[in-house]
Amino acid sequence: MKKFIVVFLTIAAGLTAGAQTKGLKIGYIDMEYILEKSPDYADAKNQLEQKASKWKQEMDAKRNEINKLKESLQAEKALLTKELIEERDEEIQYLEKEMSEYQQQKFGPSGELISQKAVLVKPIQDQIFTIVQDIATSRKYDFIFDKSSDLTMLFAAKKYDLSDLIVKRLSRAAKTEKLSSKELKVLEEQEKQEDMENDPDYAARKEAKDVKQAEREKKLEERKAAQDKKRKENEEKREQAKQEREAKRNGTTAPKKTTTTSDEGDGTTGTDEPTGDDDAAPAKTTATEKAAAAKAEREERAAAAKAERERKLEESKKAAEERKKASEDRKKKVEEEREAAKKAREDKKNQNKPQESTPSDGPAGDNDAPQGGK
């Protein structure tokens, strides 16, 4: 334990110094959680539990035998000689010592239960360590810790937990033995996509990208609203100019407020005959209208181009949603295939178990026993 603390302090010092030069990447796993999710570990644990149960039954039988000897000695003690009492005491002490040694042999710190557990679990742990090294290399982790070890983790963000990813890799390793090369390639592509989506850095980049995309869309909406407002103002100006032309042509007053001031200064109503200045006004108005029309046309083209860009952006967004949905469907399909493979292994295992004696053998044996007694 002291050695582990020294190593950890050394790593912590290195992290502090290295953080000044680059951003470190740290992950962690929960070995106990991974082992509980491993089918191979469940089989090994079941075998150990069966052996431990058998050893406990043997110990219970020894303990019952010792208790019976003690009760018998206590009941017959008044009738026995001193030598017989000492002899029986020695026998009981010998049996108790034998039971204690048996308990240490089976359940002690260096007993068969611990040693066999290490033998059965070691291949699974080696496989986990190999997967951890592969993940650390591919994702460029600087450190990966075990949460279930002596290392005390005061805080651990869930996004850096690699336990579920390792469980998936273990399940894939068990499944690949029954898949063809084509199916293996498809499965690897699917899991590569899943690994990318579960990568904290990828998730952070995707979130930042989504935020930028939302900001761009907001700016586009504001720009579109401004263009619509400006286009509406231009249309109103063109309509005003058109009404003014019609009014001048017909010799009437425009329904809207005019921008000329010569009529107001003279006190006329616009019904007098046109003068030389009035003849120049239509030509000037026509040039202004042409410029306004050209400007409006350019704005309309820009608005159409903007609408086209927005349409393409919407199609891209929809395609991204469809890809996401397809990825979720593939993930669900992979989980179903894994469950089916697991069930197939269990069925095969049940078929390979030796056939037990039929229930009719028991009663037959019981019926024979009384006859033999008679």
Order of alpha helices (4+ residues) and beta strands (2+ residues): alpha-beta-alpha-alpha-alpha-alpha-beta-alpha-alpha-alpha-alpha-alpha-alpha
